[in-house]
Amino acid sequence: MLVFLFGLLLIVLVFYLKQINSITTSGYKMRELENKAAELRDKNKKLELQITELRSSERVATEVEILKMEEVVRLEYLKTDGTSVAWNR
């Protein structure tokens, strides 16, 4: 009878340790995922700020000057072999 109780206690102890290990591992993974989510939120905010900066009218005006773009005054389309081509005069 004593051997049976000892065996039962051992089985319960092993089960308990396995559950504790599982809970601890899940908690660690959860913290890891929460940290990753926070990093991604920060990165998303930085990217949104960068998009806003790149879309600003000052930025566009600067790029127009750097690329030496000109305003189109008159635009004509030429047809060649079924494709359209834009021509600035």
Kinemage of the C-alpha trace (Angstrom):
@kinemage 1
@onewidth
@group {chain A} dominant
@subgroup {mainchain}
@vectorlist {calphas} color= white
{ca met a 1} P 0.000 0.000 0.000
{ca leu a 2} L 2.862 2.368 0.851
{ca val a 3} L 4.514 1.690 -2.522
{ca phe a 4} L 1.226 2.490 -4.272
{ca leu a 5} L 0.898 5.838 -2.418
{ca phe a 6} L 4.520 6.688 -3.122
{ca gly a 7} L 4.022 5.901 -6.821
{ca leu a 8} L 0.849 7.988 -6.949
{ca leu a 9} L 2.639 10.870 -5.222
{ca leu a 10} L 5.487 10.608 -7.711
{ca ile a 11} L 3.058 10.725 -10.656
{ca val a 12} L 1.271 13.771 -9.203
{ca leu a 13} L 4.624 15.476 -8.570
{ca val a 14} L 5.811 14.861 -12.147
{ca phe a 15} L 2.503 16.161 -13.511
{ca tyr a 16} L 2.738 19.243 -11.269
{ca leu a 17} L 6.314 20.007 -12.368
{ca lys a 18} L 5.334 19.605 -16.015
{ca gln a 19} L 2.449 22.073 -15.575
{ca ile a 20} L 4.667 24.601 -13.791
{ca asn a 21} L 7.250 24.303 -16.555
{ca ser a 22} L 4.562 24.777 -19.204
{ca ile a 23} L 3.164 27.871 -17.463
{ca thr a 24} L 6.627 29.370 -17.053
{ca thr a 25} L 7.482 28.750 -20.708
{ca ser a 26} L 4.175 30.273 -21.842
{ca gly a 27} L 4.799 33.351 -19.705
{ca tyr a 28} L 8.260 33.777 -21.187
{ca lys a 29} L 6.920 33.451 -24.742
{ca met a 30} L 4.144 35.912 -23.961
{ca arg a 31} L 6.617 38.526 -22.678
{ca glu a 32} L 8.759 37.948 -25.750
{ca leu a 33} L 5.761 38.522 -28.047
{ca glu a 34} L 4.698 41.619 -26.120
{ca asn a 35} L 8.205 43.056 -26.518
{ca lys a 36} L 8.163 42.271 -30.233
{ca ala a 37} L 4.736 43.940 -30.582
{ca ala a 38} L 6.043 47.061 -28.809
{ca glu a 39} L 9.066 47.161 -31.126
{ca leu a 40} L 6.819 46.836 -34.169
{ca arg a 41} L 4.531 49.623 -32.895
{ca asp a 42} L 7.565 51.901 -32.467
{ca lys a 43} L 8.861 51.018 -35.915
{ca asn a 44} L 5.407 51.663 -37.394
{ca lys a 45} L 5.271 55.123 -35.778
{ca lys a 46} L 8.712 55.964 -37.188
{ca leu a 47} L 7.663 54.791 -40.656
{ca glu a 48} L 4.445 56.829 -40.496
{ca leu a 49} L 6.490 59.901 -39.549
{ca gln a 50} L 8.872 59.225 -42.428
{ca ile a 51} L 5.918 58.913 -44.845
{ca thr a 52} L 4.536 62.230 -43.604
{ca glu a 53} L 7.916 63.903 -44.086
{ca leu a 54} L 8.355 62.469 -47.580
{ca arg a 55} L 4.857 63.568 -48.631
{ca ser a 56} L 5.293 67.138 -47.362
{ca ser a 57} L 5.040 69.882 -49.975
{ca glu a 58} L 8.492 71.215 -49.037
{ca arg a 59} L 10.019 67.803 -49.658
{ca val a 60} L 8.248 67.458 -53.013
{ca ala a 61} L 9.375 70.966 -54.043
{ca thr a 62} L 12.969 70.130 -53.089
{ca glu a 63} L 12.870 66.908 -55.132
{ca val a 64} L 11.448 68.803 -58.117
{ca glu a 65} L 14.420 71.183 -57.961
{ca ile a 66} L 16.971 68.392 -57.465
{ca leu a 67} L 15.591 66.383 -60.393
{ca lys a 68} L 15.308 69.566 -62.492
{ca met a 69} L 11.709 68.814 -63.350
{ca glu a 70} L 9.781 71.297 -65.443
{ca glu a 71} L 6.111 72.165 -65.564
{ca val a 72} L 4.331 70.685 -68.559
{ca val a 73} L 2.865 73.464 -70.684
{ca arg a 74} L 1.555 71.496 -73.628
{ca leu a 75} L 1.216 67.740 -73.739
{ca glu a 76} L 0.733 65.659 -76.861
{ca tyr a 77} L 0.300 61.918 -77.172
{ca leu a 78} L 1.835 60.057 -80.093
{ca lys a 79} L 0.466 56.729 -81.271
{ca thr a 80} L 3.078 54.161 -82.255
{ca asp a 81} L 2.260 50.507 -82.809
{ca gly a 82} L -0.667 50.559 -80.383
{ca thr a 83} L 1.239 52.178 -77.495
{ca ser a 84} L 0.955 55.756 -76.253
{ca val a 85} L 3.928 58.019 -75.706
{ca ala a 86} L 3.864 61.395 -73.922
{ca trp a 87} L 5.833 64.206 -75.480
{ca asn a 88} L 6.542 67.531 -73.777
{ca arg a 89} L 7.090 70.480 -76.107
